[in-house]
Amino acid sequence: MVLFEDINCVGILRKVNLLNIASFNNGSHCHIYRFLGAHPYENGVELAVWAPNADKVSVCGDFNGWNADANVMTMQDGIWYAF
């Protein structure tokens, strides 16, 4: 079962399934870096973080004037992601 699929600007198909989430939660996932963190591509950077109790997660920096509302990430099942 796939929790979410998102085809980003460069056509990369991102899949995080129930097995990945379960493995991550019990500490046995050996390749979670493939799903979480920052992954640069030609057209931008794909970001994913685990923050299940967060109300909002944003990407802030000089590029957006440190505006917390400019680049709000999307959350599904505790994983916040953006491209």
PATOR-808399 format. One record per residue (C-alpha): chain; x, y, z. Coordinates in pm, 1 decimal, m for minus. Layout:
N
+--------+----------+----------+----------+
! chaine !     east !    north !       up !
+--------+----------+----------+----------+
!      A !        X !        Y !        Z !
...
+--------+----------+----------+----------+
END
This chain:
83
+--------+----------+----------+----------+
! chaine !     east !    north !       up !
+--------+----------+----------+----------+
!      A !      0.0 !      0.0 !      0.0 !
!      A !    143.1 !    338.0 !    m99.0 !
!      A !     91.1 !    625.4 !    143.7 !
!      A !    166.0 !    892.6 !   m112.9 !
!      A !    305.4 !    926.7 !   m459.8 !
!      A !    426.1 !   1258.5 !   m587.4 !
!      A !    580.4 !   1316.6 !   m929.0 !
!      A !    792.9 !   1628.2 !   m886.4 !
!      A !    920.8 !   1871.0 !  m1150.1 !
!      A !   1195.5 !   1640.3 !  m1274.0 !
!      A !    965.8 !   1337.8 !  m1296.7 !
!      A !   1107.9 !   1146.6 !   m999.4 !
!      A !    844.8 !    913.8 !   m855.5 !
!      A !    862.5 !    925.1 !   m476.5 !
!      A !    706.6 !    638.0 !   m281.5 !
!      A !    688.1 !    595.1 !     91.3 !
!      A !    492.1 !    282.0 !    173.7 !
!      A !    365.4 !    127.5 !    495.0 !
!      A !    664.5 !   m107.6 !    517.0 !
!      A !    905.7 !    188.1 !    502.6 !
!      A !    712.6 !    374.3 !    773.2 !
!      A !    687.9 !     63.5 !    995.7 !
!      A !   1059.5 !    m11.1 !    951.1 !
!      A !   1145.9 !    351.1 !   1028.0 !
!      A !    928.4 !    352.0 !   1340.4 !
!      A !   1087.1 !     37.2 !   1484.7 !
!      A !   1441.7 !    147.8 !   1397.1 !
!      A !   1516.9 !   m122.4 !   1141.2 !
!      A !   1504.7 !     78.6 !    815.8 !
!      A !   1856.7 !     77.2 !    670.0 !
!      A !   1790.4 !    315.8 !    380.6 !
!      A !   1565.5 !    588.9 !    521.9 !
!      A !   1808.4 !    845.8 !    382.0 !
!      A !   1657.9 !    763.8 !     41.3 !
!      A !   1327.4 !    912.7 !    160.1 !
!      A !   1413.3 !   1171.4 !    425.4 !
!      A !   1646.2 !   1470.9 !    401.9 !
!      A !   1743.3 !   1694.0 !    112.5 !
!      A !   1786.9 !   1547.1 !   m235.4 !
!      A !   1913.2 !   1789.8 !   m503.7 !
!      A !   1800.0 !   1757.5 !   m866.2 !
!      A !   1854.2 !   1975.8 !  m1173.2 !
!      A !   1531.2 !   2173.2 !  m1118.9 !
!      A !   1539.1 !   2207.1 !   m740.5 !
!      A !   1569.9 !   2023.6 !   m411.9 !
!      A !   1331.3 !   1762.8 !   m276.8 !
!      A !   1295.6 !   1780.2 !    102.7 !
!      A !   1132.7 !   1535.5 !    343.5 !
!      A !   1139.8 !   1537.5 !    723.7 !
!      A !    976.0 !   1327.9 !    995.5 !
!      A !    786.5 !   1560.3 !   1229.2 !
!      A !    458.8 !   1389.8 !   1326.6 !
!      A !    372.1 !   1635.2 !   1604.8 !
!      A !    445.9 !   1954.2 !   1410.8 !
!      A !    163.4 !   2189.5 !   1319.0 !
!      A !    361.7 !   2344.0 !   1034.8 !
!      A !    702.0 !   2292.4 !    870.9 !
!      A !    853.9 !   2553.7 !    641.0 !
!      A !   1170.7 !   2598.9 !    442.6 !
!      A !   1318.3 !   2939.4 !    527.2 !
!      A !   1630.7 !   3123.4 !    424.4 !
!      A !   1775.0 !   3423.5 !    246.1 !
!      A !   1611.1 !   3301.5 !    m76.7 !
!      A !   1263.0 !   3382.1 !     61.2 !
!      A !   1344.7 !   3658.3 !    309.8 !
!      A !   1309.0 !   3416.0 !    604.4 !
!      A !    933.7 !   3415.1 !    545.7 !
!      A !    786.5 !   3112.0 !    726.2 !
!      A !    473.2 !   3126.6 !    509.2 !
!      A !    651.5 !   3134.5 !    171.5 !
!      A !    753.2 !   2766.9 !    144.0 !
!      A !    528.6 !   2559.6 !    370.9 !
!      A !    580.1 !   2185.3 !    337.1 !
!      A !    296.6 !   1932.9 !    286.7 !
!      A !    238.2 !   1662.8 !    549.4 !
!      A !    108.9 !   1310.6 !    519.5 !
!      A !    138.9 !   1047.6 !    791.0 !
!      A !    399.1 !   1246.0 !    985.7 !
!      A !    625.7 !   1307.0 !    686.9 !
!      A !    653.5 !   1665.0 !    566.0 !
!      A !    772.4 !   1708.0 !    208.5 !
!      A !    833.8 !   1980.5 !    m49.4 !
!      A !   1005.5 !   2034.9 !   m381.1 !
+--------+----------+----------+----------+
END
